[in-house]
Amino acid sequence: MSRVIFWILLIGLVVLAIRAKLKGLGARRQPPLDRQDTREPPRQAPVAEIETMTQCAHCGIHFPASEAVHADGHDYCSPGHVRLPPR
């Protein structure tokens, strides 16, 4: 008889522990209604400026114009391509 009571109490404690855990998880997800939200809205990262793209006169790859090597009125992607003929 004492074994039956032991198992009933053990199962009851496990059920209560699981309920308490689930209730705690649910409370974390929802903010309390009586408290007003005084937090600042999340700040967004500054948007990078859009840069003009250009094309290498030799290989045709597109890259930012600020990285271009200018020679003979053409844009090149590297100093090595300046020595090669445009396509």
MODELLER restraints for C-alpha pairs under 7 A, 6 or more apart:
rsr = mdl.restraints
at = mdl.atoms
rsr.add(forms.Gaussian(group=physical.xy_distance, feature=features.Distance(at['CA:51:A'], at['CA:64:A']), mean=6.41, stdev=0.5))
rsr.add(forms.Gaussian(group=physical.xy_distance, feature=features.Distance(at['CA:52:A'], at['CA:64:A']), mean=6.01, stdev=0.5))
rsr.add(forms.Gaussian(group=physical.xy_distance, feature=features.Distance(at['CA:52:A'], at['CA:65:A']), mean=5.73, stdev=0.5))
rsr.add(forms.Gaussian(group=physical.xy_distance, feature=features.Distance(at['CA:53:A'], at['CA:62:A']), mean=6.30, stdev=0.5))
rsr.add(forms.Gaussian(group=physical.xy_distance, feature=features.Distance(at['CA:53:A'], at['CA:63:A']), mean=5.40, stdev=0.5))
rsr.add(forms.Gaussian(group=physical.xy_distance, feature=features.Distance(at['CA:53:A'], at['CA:64:A']), mean=4.45, stdev=0.5))
rsr.add(forms.Gaussian(group=physical.xy_distance, feature=features.Distance(at['CA:53:A'], at['CA:65:A']), mean=5.18, stdev=0.5))
rsr.add(forms.Gaussian(group=physical.xy_distance, feature=features.Distance(at['CA:54:A'], at['CA:62:A']), mean=5.50, stdev=0.5))
rsr.add(forms.Gaussian(group=physical.xy_distance, feature=features.Distance(at['CA:54:A'], at['CA:63:A']), mean=5.66, stdev=0.5))
rsr.add(forms.Gaussian(group=physical.xy_distance, feature=features.Distance(at['CA:54:A'], at['CA:64:A']), mean=6.10, stdev=0.5))
rsr.add(forms.Gaussian(group=physical.xy_distance, feature=features.Distance(at['CA:54:A'], at['CA:65:A']), mean=5.30, stdev=0.5))
rsr.add(forms.Gaussian(group=physical.xy_distance, feature=features.Distance(at['CA:55:A'], at['CA:61:A']), mean=5.48, stdev=0.5))
rsr.add(forms.Gaussian(group=physical.xy_distance, feature=features.Distance(at['CA:55:A'], at['CA:62:A']), mean=4.42, stdev=0.5))
rsr.add(forms.Gaussian(group=physical.xy_distance, feature=features.Distance(at['CA:55:A'], at['CA:63:A']), mean=6.41, stdev=0.5))
rsr.add(forms.Gaussian(group=physical.xy_distance, feature=features.Distance(at['CA:55:A'], at['CA:75:A']), mean=6.74, stdev=0.5))
rsr.add(forms.Gaussian(group=physical.xy_distance, feature=features.Distance(at['CA:56:A'], at['CA:62:A']), mean=6.52, stdev=0.5))
rsr.add(forms.Gaussian(group=physical.xy_distance, feature=features.Distance(at['CA:56:A'], at['CA:75:A']), mean=5.51, stdev=0.5))
rsr.add(forms.Gaussian(group=physical.xy_distance, feature=features.Distance(at['CA:56:A'], at['CA:76:A']), mean=4.35, stdev=0.5))
rsr.add(forms.Gaussian(group=physical.xy_distance, feature=features.Distance(at['CA:56:A'], at['CA:77:A']), mean=5.33, stdev=0.5))
rsr.add(forms.Gaussian(group=physical.xy_distance, feature=features.Distance(at['CA:57:A'], at['CA:74:A']), mean=6.14, stdev=0.5))
rsr.add(forms.Gaussian(group=physical.xy_distance, feature=features.Distance(at['CA:57:A'], at['CA:75:A']), mean=5.92, stdev=0.5))
rsr.add(forms.Gaussian(group=physical.xy_distance, feature=features.Distance(at['CA:57:A'], at['CA:76:A']), mean=5.69, stdev=0.5))
rsr.add(forms.Gaussian(group=physical.xy_distance, feature=features.Distance(at['CA:57:A'], at['CA:86:A']), mean=4.99, stdev=0.5))
rsr.add(forms.Gaussian(group=physical.xy_distance, feature=features.Distance(at['CA:57:A'], at['CA:87:A']), mean=6.41, stdev=0.5))
rsr.add(forms.Gaussian(group=physical.xy_distance, feature=features.Distance(at['CA:58:A'], at['CA:76:A']), mean=6.91, stdev=0.5))
rsr.add(forms.Gaussian(group=physical.xy_distance, feature=features.Distance(at['CA:58:A'], at['CA:81:A']), mean=6.30, stdev=0.5))
rsr.add(forms.Gaussian(group=physical.xy_distance, feature=features.Distance(at['CA:58:A'], at['CA:84:A']), mean=6.87, stdev=0.5))
rsr.add(forms.Gaussian(group=physical.xy_distance, feature=features.Distance(at['CA:58:A'], at['CA:85:A']), mean=6.33, stdev=0.5))
rsr.add(forms.Gaussian(group=physical.xy_distance, feature=features.Distance(at['CA:58:A'], at['CA:86:A']), mean=4.36, stdev=0.5))
rsr.add(forms.Gaussian(group=physical.xy_distance, feature=features.Distance(at['CA:58:A'], at['CA:87:A']), mean=5.26, stdev=0.5))
rsr.add(forms.Gaussian(group=physical.xy_distance, feature=features.Distance(at['CA:68:A'], at['CA:75:A']), mean=5.76, stdev=0.5))
rsr.add(forms.Gaussian(group=physical.xy_distance, feature=features.Distance(at['CA:68:A'], at['CA:76:A']), mean=5.67, stdev=0.5))
rsr.add(forms.Gaussian(group=physical.xy_distance, feature=features.Distance(at['CA:68:A'], at['CA:77:A']), mean=5.52, stdev=0.5))
rsr.add(forms.Gaussian(group=physical.xy_distance, feature=features.Distance(at['CA:69:A'], at['CA:75:A']), mean=5.69, stdev=0.5))
rsr.add(forms.Gaussian(group=physical.xy_distance, feature=features.Distance(at['CA:69:A'], at['CA:76:A']), mean=5.01, stdev=0.5))
rsr.add(forms.Gaussian(group=physical.xy_distance, feature=features.Distance(at['CA:69:A'], at['CA:77:A']), mean=6.18, stdev=0.5))
rsr.add(forms.Gaussian(group=physical.xy_distance, feature=features.Distance(at['CA:69:A'], at['CA:78:A']), mean=6.20, stdev=0.5))
rsr.add(forms.Gaussian(group=physical.xy_distance, feature=features.Distance(at['CA:69:A'], at['CA:79:A']), mean=6.53, stdev=0.5))
rsr.add(forms.Gaussian(group=physical.xy_distance, feature=features.Distance(at['CA:70:A'], at['CA:76:A']), mean=6.29, stdev=0.5))
rsr.add(forms.Gaussian(group=physical.xy_distance, feature=features.Distance(at['CA:71:A'], at['CA:82:A']), mean=6.75, stdev=0.5))
rsr.add(forms.Gaussian(group=physical.xy_distance, feature=features.Distance(at['CA:76:A'], at['CA:82:A']), mean=6.20, stdev=0.5))
